[in-house]
Amino acid sequence: MRELSGKVAVVTGAGSGIGRALALRFAAEGMTLMLADVDHGALAETAAQAGDAEVLTQITDVSDASSVRHLANRCFGELRAVHVLCNNAGVFQGGHLWTRGEQDLAWLLGVNLWGVLHGIREFVPRMIEQDTEGHIVNTVSVAGLSTTPGAGGYSVGKYAALAASQALAHDLADAGSKLRVTALCPGAVRTRMADSARLRPPGLATVPGPDEVAAQEAVSRAAERGIEPSEVAGLVVEAIRDERFLLLTDPEHAARLRLQTETLLSGRLPLHH
């Protein structure tokens, strides 16, 4: 899809980080925006920064199917169409996989995996029916391509989100659809991902252990050295126009992916660098 001006974009997790950057970039491209997040104040701040763009906002918990359905109903009811869907909302919690309890995994998978699946189920059928060019961008992560110590629960959801993205792209092609898919796999980005606990529902709250604290600190340090979210948003717009499926934000990640594949094919465990 080459032309974005005058089209409609939906962005979940639009209150901060990559989501906010996507919203602002789409606004600069002349798109109408439907922005969703669980944080009302942050969502309002993003909307206020969108300049002259037409912006609607909706408090949405992407882990809840009915909440995403309400978002889709508003989009197609008030804006009449959706051309770009960014299933972007995501949260992080670190720690060893064997210390992640049911509440931890329910939260991580609810947002990072079910958020993508709910977006696909509620939006894609209606995007197919509108019979126009369109694009679905699922924010995965390099953690959906390779695992690292202390991020097992996060990686489980992100690996599955990548599989969902690839399966969706194959299914759309098989159906002869005009819709395309991008799996966005950012590395270190200057966001508040390490502080995701601020968005955690009280009913799923837990007391962090030392392994979790260490992982959060590592992610926070990496974010400080990361690229700006606006750079990621620019790459996403290019990927939409070029119909690129896998979008890496760091050229080094391609080399690491090749090495990992070769190591796996040899039957060995890829090392974390």
C-alpha positions as CSV (number, residue, x, y, z in Angstrom):
1,M,0.0,0.0,0.0
2,R,1.8,3.1,-1.2
3,E,-0.6,5.9,-0.4
4,L,-1.4,6.4,3.3
5,S,-2.9,9.9,3.2
6,G,-6.7,9.9,3.8
7,K,-6.6,6.3,5.1
8,V,-7.4,5.0,8.6
9,A,-4.9,3.6,11.0
10,V,-5.6,1.7,14.2
11,V,-2.8,1.5,16.8
12,T,-3.0,-0.4,20.1
13,G,-0.6,0.5,22.9
14,A,-0.6,4.0,21.5
15,G,0.0,5.7,24.8
16,S,3.8,5.5,24.8
17,G,6.9,4.1,23.1
18,I,6.6,2.6,19.6
19,G,2.8,2.9,19.7
20,R,3.0,6.7,20.2
21,A,5.6,7.0,17.5
22,L,3.5,5.1,15.1
23,A,0.5,7.3,15.8
24,L,2.5,10.5,15.3
25,R,4.1,9.2,12.1
26,F,0.7,8.1,10.6
27,A,-0.7,11.5,11.6
28,A,2.2,13.2,9.7
29,E,1.3,11.0,6.7
30,G,-2.2,12.4,6.7
31,M,-4.0,9.4,8.1
32,T,-7.1,9.4,10.4
33,L,-6.3,7.6,13.7
34,M,-8.0,5.3,16.1
35,L,-5.7,5.0,19.1
36,A,-6.1,2.5,21.9
37,D,-4.4,1.9,25.3
38,V,-5.2,1.0,28.8
39,D,-3.6,4.2,30.1
40,H,-6.1,7.0,29.7
41,G,-3.7,9.9,30.5
42,A,-0.9,8.6,28.2
43,L,-3.5,8.1,25.4
44,A,-4.7,11.6,25.7
45,E,-1.1,12.9,25.5
46,T,-0.5,11.0,22.3
47,A,-3.8,12.4,20.8
48,A,-2.8,15.9,21.8
49,Q,0.5,15.6,20.0
50,A,-1.1,14.4,16.7
51,G,-1.4,17.9,15.3
52,D,-4.3,18.4,12.9
53,A,-5.0,14.8,12.3
54,E,-8.5,13.4,13.0
55,V,-8.1,11.3,16.1
56,L,-10.4,9.0,18.0
57,T,-9.3,7.3,21.2
58,Q,-10.6,4.2,23.0
59,I,-9.5,2.7,26.3
60,T,-8.8,-0.9,25.3
61,D,-7.5,-4.0,27.1
62,V,-6.2,-6.1,24.2
63,S,-6.2,-9.2,26.4
64,D,-10.0,-9.0,26.6
65,A,-11.8,-10.1,23.4
66,S,-14.9,-8.0,24.2
67,S,-12.7,-4.9,24.6
68,V,-11.1,-5.4,21.2
69,R,-14.5,-6.1,19.7
70,H,-15.8,-2.8,21.0
71,L,-12.7,-1.0,19.5
72,A,-13.4,-2.7,16.1
73,N,-17.1,-1.8,16.2
74,R,-16.3,1.8,16.9
75,C,-13.7,1.9,14.0
76,F,-16.0,0.5,11.4
77,G,-19.0,2.2,12.8
78,E,-17.6,5.7,13.0
79,L,-14.7,5.7,10.5
80,R,-16.3,3.2,8.1
81,A,-13.0,1.5,7.3
82,V,-9.6,0.4,8.5
83,H,-6.6,0.3,6.2
84,V,-3.7,-0.1,8.7
85,L,-4.0,-2.2,11.8
86,C,-1.1,-2.1,14.3
87,N,-1.4,-4.8,17.0
88,N,1.3,-3.1,18.9
89,A,0.4,-3.3,22.6
90,G,3.0,-5.3,24.6
91,V,4.3,-5.8,28.1
92,F,7.5,-7.2,29.5
93,Q,8.3,-9.3,32.6
94,G,11.6,-11.0,33.1
95,G,12.8,-13.8,35.3
96,H,13.6,-17.5,34.9
97,L,10.9,-19.5,33.2
98,W,10.4,-21.8,36.2
99,T,9.6,-18.9,38.5
100,R,6.8,-17.5,36.3
101,G,3.5,-18.3,37.9
102,E,0.1,-18.5,36.3
103,Q,-0.6,-14.8,36.9
104,D,2.6,-13.8,35.2
105,L,2.0,-16.0,32.1
106,A,-1.7,-14.9,32.0
107,W,-0.6,-11.3,31.8
108,L,2.3,-11.8,29.4
109,L,0.4,-14.1,27.0
110,G,-2.9,-12.1,27.4
111,V,-1.3,-8.9,26.0
112,N,1.5,-10.1,23.8
113,L,-0.2,-13.1,22.2
114,W,-3.9,-12.8,22.7
115,G,-3.8,-9.1,22.0
116,V,-2.5,-10.0,18.5
117,L,-5.0,-12.8,18.0
118,H,-8.0,-10.7,19.2
119,G,-6.9,-7.9,16.8
120,I,-6.8,-10.4,13.9
121,R,-10.1,-12.0,14.7
122,E,-12.0,-8.7,15.2
123,F,-10.5,-6.6,12.4
124,V,-9.2,-8.8,9.6
125,P,-12.6,-10.3,8.5
126,R,-14.0,-6.8,8.1
127,M,-10.8,-5.5,6.4
128,I,-11.1,-8.3,3.9
129,E,-14.8,-7.5,3.3
130,Q,-14.1,-3.9,2.6
131,D,-12.0,-5.1,-0.3
132,T,-9.3,-2.4,-0.3
133,E,-5.6,-2.5,0.1
134,G,-4.6,-2.8,3.7
135,H,-1.8,-3.8,6.1
136,I,-1.6,-5.5,9.4
137,V,1.5,-4.7,11.5
138,N,2.1,-7.0,14.5
139,T,4.7,-5.8,16.9
140,V,6.7,-8.9,17.8
141,S,10.3,-8.5,19.0
142,V,13.7,-10.0,18.4
143,A,12.6,-12.0,21.4
144,G,10.3,-13.8,19.0
145,L,13.3,-14.8,16.9
146,S,15.8,-15.9,19.6
147,T,15.7,-16.4,23.3
148,T,17.8,-14.8,26.0
149,P,18.3,-15.7,29.7
150,G,15.7,-14.3,32.0
151,A,13.0,-13.6,29.4
152,G,11.4,-17.0,28.8
153,G,7.8,-15.9,29.5
154,Y,8.2,-12.9,27.2
155,S,9.7,-15.0,24.5
156,V,7.0,-17.7,24.6
157,G,4.4,-15.1,23.7
158,K,6.6,-13.3,21.1
159,Y,7.5,-16.5,19.3
160,A,3.8,-17.3,19.1
161,A,3.0,-13.8,17.9
162,L,5.5,-14.3,15.1
163,A,3.9,-17.6,14.2
164,A,0.5,-15.9,14.1
165,S,1.8,-13.2,11.9
166,Q,3.3,-15.7,9.4
167,A,0.2,-17.9,9.4
168,L,-2.0,-14.8,8.8
169,A,0.2,-13.8,5.9
170,H,-0.1,-17.2,4.4
171,D,-3.8,-17.4,4.9
172,L,-4.4,-14.0,3.4
173,A,-2.3,-15.0,0.3
174,D,-4.2,-18.3,0.0
175,A,-7.5,-16.4,0.1
176,G,-6.4,-14.0,-2.6
177,S,-6.7,-11.0,-0.2
178,K,-5.3,-7.6,-0.9
179,L,-4.1,-7.3,2.8
180,R,-0.5,-7.7,3.6
181,V,1.3,-8.4,6.9
182,T,4.5,-7.1,8.6
183,A,6.0,-8.7,11.7
184,L,7.9,-5.9,13.4
185,C,10.8,-7.3,15.4
186,P,12.5,-4.4,17.1
187,G,15.6,-4.8,19.2
188,A,16.5,-2.2,21.9
189,V,14.3,0.8,21.7
190,R,14.1,3.8,24.0
191,T,10.8,2.9,25.6
192,R,9.4,2.2,29.1
193,M,9.0,-1.5,28.3
194,A,11.1,-2.4,31.4
195,D,8.5,-0.5,33.5
196,S,5.5,-2.5,32.1
197,A,4.4,-3.4,35.7
198,R,2.8,0.1,35.8
199,L,0.1,-1.3,33.4
200,R,-0.4,-4.6,35.2
201,P,-4.0,-5.2,36.4
202,P,-4.2,-5.4,40.2
203,G,-5.7,-8.9,40.1
204,L,-2.6,-10.2,38.3
205,A,0.0,-8.4,40.5
206,T,2.8,-10.3,42.0
207,V,5.9,-9.5,44.2
208,P,9.0,-9.5,42.0
209,G,11.8,-11.9,42.9
210,P,15.6,-11.2,42.4
211,D,15.7,-12.9,39.0
212,E,12.8,-10.7,37.8
213,V,14.5,-7.5,39.1
214,A,17.8,-8.4,37.4
215,A,16.0,-9.0,34.1
216,Q,14.1,-5.7,34.3
217,E,17.3,-3.8,35.0
218,A,19.0,-5.5,32.0
219,V,16.2,-4.5,29.7
220,S,16.2,-0.9,31.1
221,R,19.9,-0.6,30.4
222,A,19.5,-1.9,26.9
223,A,16.7,0.6,26.3
224,E,18.9,3.4,27.2
225,R,21.3,2.4,24.4
226,G,18.5,1.7,22.0
227,I,17.2,3.6,19.0
228,E,14.4,6.2,19.1
229,P,10.8,5.0,18.7
230,S,10.4,7.5,15.8
231,E,13.1,5.6,13.9
232,V,11.1,2.4,14.3
233,A,7.9,4.2,13.1
234,G,9.7,5.4,10.0
235,L,10.8,1.8,9.2
236,V,7.3,0.6,9.6
237,V,6.0,3.1,7.1
238,E,8.7,1.9,4.6
239,A,7.7,-1.7,5.3
240,I,4.0,-1.0,4.6
241,R,4.9,0.6,1.3
242,D,7.3,-2.1,0.3
243,E,5.1,-4.9,1.5
244,R,7.9,-6.3,3.7
245,F,7.0,-9.2,6.0
246,L,9.9,-9.4,8.5
247,L,11.1,-6.0,9.7
248,L,14.3,-5.9,11.8
249,T,15.4,-2.6,13.3
250,D,19.1,-3.5,13.6
251,P,21.1,-4.9,10.7
252,E,23.1,-7.0,13.2
253,H,20.0,-9.0,13.9
254,A,20.0,-10.5,10.4
255,A,23.5,-11.9,11.0
256,R,22.5,-13.3,14.4
257,L,19.4,-14.9,12.9
258,R,21.5,-16.6,10.2
259,L,24.0,-17.9,12.8
260,Q,21.2,-19.1,15.0
261,T,19.7,-21.1,12.2
262,E,23.0,-22.7,11.3
263,T,23.6,-23.5,15.0
264,L,20.1,-25.1,15.3
265,L,20.5,-27.1,12.2
266,S,23.7,-28.5,13.6
267,G,21.7,-29.7,16.6
268,R,23.3,-27.3,19.1
269,L,21.9,-24.7,21.4
270,P,22.5,-21.1,20.0
271,L,24.5,-19.1,22.4
272,H,23.3,-15.7,23.7
273,H,25.6,-12.9,23.0
